[in-house]
Amino acid sequence: MAKIVIVLYPDPTVGFPPIYARDSLPVIERYPNGQTLPTPSAIDFSPGQLLGSVSGGLGLVRWLESLGHEVIVTSDKEGPDSVLDRELPDTDVVISQPFWPAYLSPERLQSAKNLKIAITAGIGSDHVDLKSAIAKGITVAEVTYCNSISVAEHTVMQVLALVRDYIPQYKIVIDGGWDIADAVSRSYDLEGMDVGVFAAGRIGRAVLERLAPFDVKLHYTDRYRLPADIEEKLGLTWHEDIHDLAKGIDVLTVHAPLTDETHGLLDDDLLATMRRGSYIVNPARGAIADRDAIVRALESGQLAGYAGDVWFPQPAPADHPWRTMPHHGMTPHTSGTSLTAQARYAAGTREILENFFAGTPIRPEYLIVEGGAYAGTGAHSYQSK
Ligand code: NAD
């Protein structure tokens, strides 16, 4: 029998379960590229329930315990006295979500003598030190595509919120005001702007498709160029790299994984090459941006706005400068954990666990690291080219 540690964000401050705003979720048969949604043998929750917090347990706890496994669900993940650190030495499986990541550093992986698989209930496994996982033969898997469209929708929302300057206008209403001149003094139309997408994988491509009807001029770069018919259909201009992309656009959206190549990419030098008053929306990973360079660029006016939902570390400390910098539209890391997305990644996590227990292959698209090497999506999106 296995010991499984599931690290999840804390329950709602108003109590669990919450009162739900809607009674059901739309049924989606396939992802846009034809990939099937998760196919576990069964699920032990109703789609639409809050699954990502401790009491939700990703809808896995009853099922795992009925199989005789030991299950520990906790949000206590930082510091040597944390539940995570205490349990790691004899744990076989660690599951966490990028929103509240169990950072599996080289030191933690060293102490996790029994660890066989780290599962990301979501997308983005940079919280696991992948080089150590490779060296130690630990499998790393995530639920590819589960929330890509969720993030694409959030991205479009934040692009519009920044360019039209929605958030201060909303605040004027809440504060009882009607100060139209104040409200519009930083408000523009998106139509006609040059919008650049950095990394056109599942999320980036969905952002391009969703923004095309806004009559913007679309640009992108990725290590792999999109098929010519897609470029033509969406009217895309291809750029060799982010440096070439950044200098000719008004809005940049960021959708690459966090790797050695992308870490700190949005720095003072890159920002200085952008048009004055550009906007950035980064729902990929906080550490792709140089934290203080973003603050400086907003303060100087080089950037007109910055949004996204990813920070480093997570949870972000109360004094993180992105909470108070000017003209930001940050959310906590929520874009990929809508109730809709949770149903998909909870089911996908169960599918991965069922394969793991049965010793049957995990779908290649879910694999990041396996058998001491990058595999599947990991080989495509994380491994240096
Ligand atoms: P994906 O694997 O489909 O796409 C990643 C793309 O990045 C690939 O096309 C790859 O070729 C490209 N890429 C990788 N390194 C690059 C580089 N150095 N230069 C240019 N292109 C590069 O993944 P996805 O589903 O689109 O997700 C992308 C990332 O978004 C994830 O890795 C994760 O970090 C983040 N994400 C965030 C949330 C959230 O809730 N905010 C949710 C899901 C994913």
Residues whose N, C-alpha, C, O or C-beta is under 5 A from the ligand:
A	BS01	NAD	I123 G124 N147 S148 V151 A199 A200 G201 R202 I203 G204 T221 D222 R223 Y224 H255 A256 P257 L258 E261 P283 A284 R285 S335 G336 H380 S381
